[in-house]
Amino acid sequence: MNKLSEYDPLHAKKPRDLFLLSSRKLERALAGGKLRPWAKVKYLILPAVLAALSSQTYILRPRYGTEAPTLNQYVFMLCAALSAYLTYWGIKRCFETNRAIDAHAFFERFAVLFVPPLIKIMLVTLALSMVIFRAANALREQVPILFERVWILIAALGPLATFAMYLLLNNSFRRLGEIIKKEEPESPKL
């Protein structure tokens, strides 16, 4: 390490946060306590964002000929990108809320608190999708374009559901924080 980096934090070498291909390096860093909390959260964010993007991978396939992408494909791509961003935003928001509580056990809390909002949002999304599809099918004769575009309406539920789920999850973190703070013994007054 050179003299400059000892005194200048801008030139100091930062610890490596992500080991994407080397499980052994990641295992050593994790066992040695060398991963900062935000670095650990990145391991949660990356697969979640990739999952949000990969659900729409068929829209990224190469097109042959001069046929332009359809409106459906543009909307699906936009919904996938928006869902990926909202996933990042939601996880980061929950991480910050947890840090404001006590900065302990984020992964454990996230995994446990994630389930109820996920189930609620999945049930609501499924019900809304069925209602939209049935309504479009019932109006098929009167408004044929509605039935042709029904998948756009259903695709738009993705980002809305993602946003709602992370709002519910963050609210759960906040309520947990209130419970933890109520249970903490008050420090004696001097």
Secondary structure, DSSP 4 states (H G I P E B T S, - for coil): --HHHHH-TTTSPPPP---SS-HHHHHHHHHTT-S-HHHHHHHHHHHHHHHHHHTTGGGGS---TTPPPPHHHHHHHHHHHHHHHHHHHHHHHHHHHHHHHTS--HHHHHHHHHHHHHHHHHHHHHHHHHHHHHHHHHTTTT-HHHHHTHHHHHHHHHHHHHHHHHHHHHHHHHHHHHHHHHHSPPPPP-
